[in-house]
């Protein structure tokens, strides 16, 4: 397993871990693994590169483009667009691979580098390992006509917008939608798509300055969206994250509708239309137990995967399933996308409201969320937390205590230096108490020398 790559590419502090020097080297390594090994001799591979609007994305994109061109790859620079747009364009252009520069929902100081394989698919662990191994090699560089060229991908957003509009089963005329674009990559294309689809659109969080991405807006800060939905008496609100690969919603009553509820709504809609392949929804182990119970009542099976939309996609591809996603709002519609797409998800949700004539609160009643407590434990050894006998015993006792009325999940984060503890129970106070007991055990038996901290998410 790669040590440089996490759950979703290489991510860290810009100019800390993610430097111009690393960017050039990663680009050159990816050119070998994803480009030259897959094209006929004498031709140059093609790559799409895109970014979110973080200030650091400008120098990282320049460094990546330079690295790719120096390794003999023709670069199509799509500028600021969402991650799912980059994935779509890799396939639409028949490019050999793609690069997305983004740290998703992280603060502006962070950044990340994600690679997309041919067809716009996220990389397997094996390919990431090959790229990391290639960093230690000194592959020969082309000269003369062999070097790559860099050009602006001028119609990148137009292509993506047209693609999204063709996915709609019906127009959404008459709906009032509030869009929170997180001051991120969807700040121009998401309002454009919803307006073109017929909605009356109110936009917040769509003034990126390179430093305000995810700052008080977006899928991790829903308070302003809730207030805007109520103030404008909107039918729904849609929140994206920085790179717009996720979507959370707010219903007409101002209540948050998370990724599990969105998946439940869309699974029932697709099943009714005969488009839910295998009558199965693919979700991760972090999805709420209420989703499983709701799907059981609807006669829909749920296939579980590890956390990360790349693993959801792998599970979907194994069974050729059409719908999957995560509680966090990464929802994958396999008929239209190769990764989570927040703009697409919001459009499909709005279309189901328009088609059914039901409010979002009515549609979301297809499942009932069980109380869930998530504690992120910082400053501990992630490996020790996952293997320590006393910690594991604590988890086993908690699981036995809950029985069929809840569950416990302890896992190291793949994108942040924390250990996540998730507990579900029939009552919130029970889930809170058990989660804190496990967190105490992790702090006691997996501590490191640095100060420790807990952050609790309801």
matplotlib code that plots the C-alpha trace (Angstrom):
import matplotlib.pyplot as plt

x = [0.0, 1.3, 2.6, 2.4, -1.1, -4.0, -7.7, -8.1, -4.7, -1.8, -3.0, -1.4, -0.2, 0.6, 4.3, 4.7, 4.0, 2.6, 5.5, 6.4, 9.3, 7.1, 4.5, 7.0, 8.3, 4.8, 3.8, 6.8, 6.2, 2.5, 3.5, 5.4, 2.9, -0.4, 0.8, 3.7, 3.0, -0.4, 0.2, 1.8, 5.5, 6.0, 2.9, 2.4, -0.1, -2.7, -3.6, -6.4, -5.4, -7.8, -7.9, -10.2, -9.7, -7.1, -4.3, -1.8, -3.4, -2.0, 1.7, 0.9, -0.9, 2.0, 4.4, 2.3, 1.9, 5.6, 6.4, 4.0, 5.2, 8.8, 7.9, 6.4, 2.7, 0.4, -1.5, -5.0, -5.5, -9.1, -8.6, -11.0, -13.7, -15.1, -13.3, -16.2, -15.9, -12.2, -13.2, -15.8, -13.5, -10.8, -13.3, -14.9, -11.5, -10.2, -7.2, -4.9, -5.2, -6.1, -4.9, -7.1, -5.5, -7.7, -8.0, -11.8, -13.4, -10.1, -9.1, -7.4, -3.9, -4.1, -4.0, -3.9, -3.1, -5.5, -4.9, -7.5, -6.9, -8.2, -11.9, -11.9, -11.7, -9.9, -6.7, -6.3, -4.0, -1.7, -1.4, -0.7, 2.1, 3.6, 3.6, 5.3, 7.9, 8.6, 9.5, 12.8, 13.6, 15.5, 13.5, 14.9, 13.3, 12.3, 13.8, 12.9, 9.5, 9.1, 8.3, 4.7, 2.7, 0.4, -2.8, -5.9, -9.0, -11.2, -14.6, -14.1, -17.0, -19.3, -18.8, -19.4, -22.6, -24.0, -23.3, -25.1, -28.2, -28.5, -28.7, -31.9, -35.1, -37.2, -36.8, -37.0, -39.1, -40.8, -38.4, -36.6, -33.1, -30.4, -26.9, -24.0, -20.8, -18.3, -16.4, -15.0, -14.8, -18.6, -19.0, -19.7, -20.9, -23.4, -25.6, -25.4, -26.6, -29.5, -30.7, -30.4, -32.5, -35.3, -34.9, -35.1, -31.6, -30.3, -26.5, -24.3, -20.7, -19.8, -17.1, -13.8, -10.7, -8.2, -8.2, -11.9, -12.7, -14.8, -14.5, -17.9, -19.7, -20.2, -21.1, -19.2, -20.8, -24.6, -25.9, -25.9, -27.6, -30.3, -30.9, -31.1, -33.5, -35.9, -35.4, -36.2, -38.9, -37.0, -37.9, -34.4, -30.9, -27.8, -24.3, -21.1, -17.6, -14.5, -14.1, -17.9, -17.7, -20.2, -23.7, -25.7, -29.1, -31.5, -35.2, -38.1, -38.3, -34.6, -33.6, -30.3, -30.7, -27.4, -25.9, -27.6, -31.0, -30.2, -29.1, -32.3, -34.5, -32.7, -32.5, -36.3, -36.8, -34.4, -36.0, -39.5, -38.2, -36.5, -33.1, -31.6, -29.3, -29.5, -32.0, -28.9, -27.5, -23.8, -22.8, -19.9, -19.7, -20.1, -23.7, -26.4, -28.1, -31.4, -30.4, -30.2, -33.5, -35.2, -33.9, -35.0, -38.6, -38.4, -37.1, -33.7, -30.4, -27.4, -23.9, -21.2, -17.7, -14.8, -14.9, -14.0, -15.9, -13.1, -14.1, -17.8, -17.0, -15.1, -18.0, -20.4, -18.2, -17.9, -21.7, -22.4, -24.5, -26.0, -26.1, -23.8, -22.2, -21.4, -23.1, -20.8, -22.6, -20.4, -23.0, -22.2, -24.6, -22.8, -24.9, -23.5, -20.3, -17.2, -17.0, -19.1, -20.6, -22.2, -23.8, -25.2, -26.5, -28.3, -29.8, -31.1, -32.6, -34.3, -35.6, -37.1, -38.9, -40.2, -41.2, -43.0, -44.5, -43.3, -41.3, -37.8, -39.0, -41.6, -39.1, -36.6, -39.1, -38.2, -35.6, -35.3, -31.8, -30.6, -28.7, -25.1, -22.0, -18.7, -15.6, -12.3, -9.4, -6.3, -2.7, -2.7, -0.9, -3.4, -1.8, -1.8, -5.4, -6.4, -4.5, -4.2, -5.8, -7.4, -8.9, -10.3, -11.8, -13.5, -15.0, -16.2, -17.9, -19.6, -20.8, -22.2, -24.0, -25.7, -26.7, -29.1, -30.0, -26.8, -23.2, -19.6, -17.0, -13.4, -11.1, -8.0, -8.7, -7.2, -7.1, -6.5, -4.2, -7.1, -8.8, -12.6, -15.0, -18.6, -21.4, -25.0, -27.7, -31.5, -30.9, -28.4, -27.2, -26.3, -24.3, -22.5, -21.6, -20.2, -18.3, -16.6, -15.7, -14.0, -12.3, -10.9, -9.5, -7.8, -6.3, -5.0, -3.5, -2.5, -1.3, 1.8, 3.9, 2.1, -1.0, -4.2, -7.6, -11.1, -13.5, -17.1, -19.5, -23.1]
y = [0.0, 3.5, 5.7, 9.0, 8.5, 8.6, 7.7, 10.4, 11.2, 13.1, 15.7, 18.1, 21.6, 23.5, 24.4, 22.0, 18.5, 19.6, 21.6, 22.7, 20.2, 17.3, 18.3, 18.2, 14.8, 13.3, 14.6, 13.0, 9.7, 9.7, 10.4, 7.1, 5.0, 6.4, 7.9, 6.3, 2.7, 3.0, 4.8, 3.6, 4.4, 7.7, 9.4, 11.6, 10.9, 13.5, 14.6, 16.9, 19.1, 21.1, 22.7, 24.3, 28.1, 27.9, 30.3, 27.5, 25.6, 28.2, 27.3, 23.6, 23.5, 25.3, 22.8, 19.8, 21.1, 21.6, 18.2, 16.5, 18.5, 17.8, 14.1, 14.2, 14.6, 17.0, 19.0, 20.3, 22.9, 23.2, 25.8, 26.0, 23.3, 20.6, 17.3, 15.4, 17.7, 16.8, 13.1, 13.6, 15.6, 12.9, 10.5, 13.0, 14.0, 10.3, 11.6, 9.0, 10.4, 13.5, 15.5, 17.3, 19.8, 20.1, 19.4, 19.0, 20.2, 21.1, 24.7, 26.9, 26.3, 22.7, 21.3, 17.9, 16.1, 13.5, 11.4, 10.0, 7.0, 6.6, 7.0, 9.3, 6.6, 7.1, 5.1, 1.7, 1.2, -0.7, 2.2, 4.7, 2.4, 2.3, 6.1, 6.4, 3.7, 5.6, 8.7, 7.0, 6.2, 8.4, 7.8, 9.5, 12.8, 13.5, 16.3, 18.2, 17.2, 14.7, 17.2, 17.8, 20.9, 22.9, 24.4, 25.9, 23.7, 26.5, 24.8, 22.6, 24.0, 24.1, 20.4, 19.6, 21.7, 20.2, 16.7, 17.5, 18.8, 15.7, 13.6, 15.2, 13.0, 16.2, 19.9, 21.6, 24.7, 26.3, 25.2, 27.7, 26.5, 28.0, 27.0, 27.2, 26.8, 26.9, 29.6, 26.7, 25.0, 25.0, 28.7, 29.4, 26.1, 25.0, 28.2, 28.1, 24.5, 25.0, 28.1, 26.3, 23.5, 25.9, 26.6, 30.0, 30.2, 32.1, 31.8, 32.1, 31.2, 31.9, 34.6, 32.7, 34.8, 31.9, 32.0, 31.7, 28.2, 26.3, 29.2, 29.4, 28.1, 24.7, 21.2, 21.5, 24.8, 24.4, 27.1, 29.9, 27.7, 26.7, 30.4, 31.3, 28.5, 29.8, 33.4, 32.9, 30.2, 28.0, 24.5, 23.2, 24.1, 22.5, 22.6, 21.7, 21.3, 22.9, 20.7, 20.0, 16.2, 16.1, 17.4, 17.9, 19.3, 21.4, 20.8, 23.3, 23.2, 24.1, 20.5, 19.0, 16.1, 14.2, 11.8, 8.7, 10.3, 11.6, 8.0, 6.6, 9.0, 8.3, 4.6, 4.4, 6.7, 4.7, 1.4, 2.7, 3.7, 0.3, 1.8, 0.6, -2.2, -5.3, -3.6, -2.7, 0.5, 0.6, 2.4, 2.5, 1.2, 4.7, 5.0, 5.3, 2.1, 3.9, 3.7, -0.1, -0.3, 2.1, 0.2, -3.2, -1.8, -0.6, -4.0, -2.7, -4.4, -2.5, -3.5, -2.2, -1.0, 0.6, 4.4, 6.5, 7.0, 5.2, 2.0, 2.7, 2.9, -0.3, -2.0, -0.6, -1.7, -5.3, -5.7, -3.2, -1.3, 2.1, 4.0, 4.3, 6.8, 8.1, 9.8, 12.8, 13.5, 11.7, 10.2, 8.3, 7.9, 5.3, 6.0, 9.6, 9.8, 7.9, 9.6, 11.5, 14.6, 17.2, 19.2, 16.1, 14.9, 18.2, 18.2, 14.6, 15.4, 18.5, 16.5, 13.9, 16.6, 18.1, 14.7, 13.4, 16.7, 16.0, 18.3, 17.2, 16.6, 14.2, 12.4, 12.1, 10.3, 7.1, 6.5, 7.5, 8.4, 6.7, 9.0, 8.9, 10.3, 10.8, 11.6, 12.5, 11.7, 13.7, 13.2, 9.4, 6.6, 5.5, 2.1, 1.4, 2.6, 0.0, -2.9, -2.4, -5.3, -3.1, -0.7, -3.6, -5.2, -1.9, -1.8, -5.5, -4.8, -1.7, -3.7, -6.4, -3.9, -2.3, -5.5, -5.1, -1.6, 0.1, -0.4, 0.8, 1.7, 2.7, 3.5, 5.6, 8.5, 8.1, 11.9, 13.5, 12.7, 11.5, 8.3, 8.3, 6.7, 6.3, 5.0, 4.6, 3.8, 4.1, 7.0, 9.9, 9.9, 6.2, 6.7, 9.7, 7.8, 4.8, 6.9, 8.9, 5.6, 4.4, 7.7, 7.7, 4.2, 5.4, 8.4, 6.3, 3.4, 5.1, 8.4, 10.2, 12.9, 15.9, 17.4, 15.5, 16.9, 15.7, 17.2, 16.0, 16.0, 15.4]
z = [0.0, -0.9, 1.9, 0.1, -1.3, 1.1, 0.7, -2.0, -3.6, -2.1, 0.4, 2.9, 3.6, 0.4, 0.4, 3.3, 1.9, -1.4, -2.9, -6.5, -6.5, -5.4, -8.0, -10.9, -9.8, -9.3, -12.7, -14.3, -12.5, -13.5, -17.1, -17.2, -15.4, -16.8, -20.1, -21.9, -20.9, -22.6, -25.9, -29.2, -29.6, -31.4, -30.1, -27.1, -24.4, -23.4, -19.9, -18.6, -15.6, -13.5, -10.0, -7.5, -6.8, -3.9, -4.4, -4.0, -6.9, -9.3, -8.6, -8.2, -11.5, -13.2, -11.7, -12.6, -16.2, -16.5, -15.2, -17.6, -20.6, -19.7, -19.6, -23.1, -22.3, -24.0, -21.4, -21.7, -18.9, -17.9, -15.2, -12.3, -12.5, -10.2, -9.7, -11.4, -14.4, -14.7, -14.6, -17.2, -19.5, -19.3, -20.8, -23.2, -24.6, -24.6, -22.6, -21.2, -17.7, -15.7, -12.7, -10.2, -7.8, -4.8, -1.1, -1.3, 2.0, 3.7, 4.6, 2.0, 3.4, 2.3, -1.2, -2.9, -6.1, -7.4, -10.5, -12.8, -15.1, -18.6, -18.7, -15.7, -13.1, -9.8, -9.4, -7.8, -4.9, -7.3, -9.7, -6.9, -5.6, -9.1, -9.3, -5.9, -6.9, -10.1, -8.1, -7.2, -10.9, -13.4, -16.5, -19.7, -20.7, -24.3, -26.4, -29.5, -30.9, -28.1, -25.4, -24.5, -25.3, -23.0, -24.2, -22.6, -22.6, -23.6, -23.7, -20.7, -18.6, -21.6, -22.2, -18.6, -18.3, -21.5, -20.1, -16.8, -18.6, -20.7, -17.5, -16.4, -16.6, -16.5, -16.1, -12.7, -13.7, -10.8, -8.1, -6.0, -5.1, -2.9, -3.9, -1.5, -3.7, -0.8, -2.6, -4.5, -7.9, -8.6, -8.1, -11.8, -13.2, -10.6, -10.7, -14.5, -14.7, -12.3, -14.1, -17.5, -16.0, -15.2, -11.5, -9.8, -8.2, -5.2, -4.8, -1.7, -1.2, -4.8, -4.6, -4.5, -3.8, -3.5, 0.3, 1.3, 0.0, 2.6, 5.0, 6.7, 3.6, 1.9, 3.0, 6.2, 7.3, 6.6, 8.9, 6.3, 3.7, 6.2, 7.0, 3.3, 2.5, 5.2, 4.3, 0.7, 1.3, -1.1, -2.0, -1.3, -0.7, -2.1, -0.6, -2.4, -0.9, -2.3, -5.4, -5.7, -5.6, -2.8, -2.2, 1.0, 1.0, 3.1, 2.8, 2.8, 6.6, 7.0, 8.0, 6.8, 4.3, 4.3, 1.8, 3.2, 2.8, -0.7, -1.6, -0.1, -2.1, -5.4, -4.8, -4.4, -7.5, -9.7, -8.5, -9.4, -12.8, -13.3, -13.4, -10.1, -11.4, -9.3, -7.0, -5.0, -3.4, -2.6, 0.6, 3.0, 6.5, 7.8, 6.4, 9.0, 10.1, 9.3, 5.6, 5.8, 7.5, 5.1, 2.1, 3.6, 3.9, 0.3, -0.9, -1.9, -1.0, 0.4, -0.4, 2.0, 1.1, 2.9, 3.3, 0.3, -3.0, -4.8, -2.9, -3.4, -7.2, -7.1, -5.4, -8.0, -10.9, -9.5, -9.6, -12.4, -9.9, -10.9, -7.6, -4.6, -2.3, 1.2, 4.1, 3.5, 0.2, -2.3, -4.5, -7.7, -10.6, -12.7, -15.8, -15.9, -13.8, -12.7, -9.3, -6.8, -8.4, -6.2, -9.1, -10.8, -7.4, -6.7, -10.2, -9.8, -6.4, -7.7, -10.7, -8.4, -6.5, -9.8, -11.1, -8.0, -6.9, -3.4, -1.1, -0.1, 3.5, 2.2, 0.0, 2.8, 5.1, 3.2, 6.0, 9.6, 10.8, 14.0, 16.4, 15.5, 17.3, 15.5, 17.6, 15.9, 18.2, 17.4, 18.4, 18.6, 16.8, 14.2, 13.8, 17.5, 17.8, 15.3, 16.8, 20.6, 22.5, 25.2, 22.7, 20.6, 23.8, 24.6, 21.1, 21.4, 24.8, 23.3, 20.3, 22.5, 24.7, 21.7, 20.1, 17.2, 18.3, 17.2, 16.1, 16.6, 14.1, 14.8, 11.9, 11.2, 8.7, 5.3, 4.7, 8.1, 11.2, 13.3, 14.5, 13.9, 16.3, 15.2, 17.4, 16.6, 19.1, 19.6, 21.9, 21.5, 25.1, 24.8, 21.6, 23.2, 26.3, 24.5, 21.9, 24.7, 26.5, 23.4, 22.8, 26.3, 25.7, 22.4, 24.2, 27.0, 25.0, 21.7, 22.9, 21.5, 23.1, 21.5, 23.2, 22.5, 21.5, 20.8, 18.3, 18.3, 15.3, 15.9]

ax = plt.figure().add_subplot(projection="3d")
ax.plot(x, y, z, "-o")
ax.set_aspect("equal")
plt.show()
